[in-house]
Amino acid sequence: MFLLVSLGLNVNPEPTHECDSREIQAHCFDLSSTGKTCYTLPGKIGGKRCTEGWQNIEIIKQIANTKQYLCDNQGCEAI
């Protein structure tokens, strides 16, 4: 049981933003007003800094082999 609980606590959500200069990605629950701090935990805690500002990660998804969508943390749009 302890093993299951410890494994569940170490699950990281998919990254939503990236910092090119530091070559890192992170799941940002929120960004600072300047866009340079990514809060990796709810309640604006656990911040990671990026000098040039965090950029949304865009992912191309294909649904049912017919339509493609460009997605980021704001949603998806057909391409």
Secondary structure, DSSP 4 states (H G I P E B T S, - for coil): -HHHHHHHHTPPPPP-EEETTTTEEE--SEE-TTS-EEEEETTTEEEEE-TT--EE--EEEEETTTEEEEEETTEEEE-
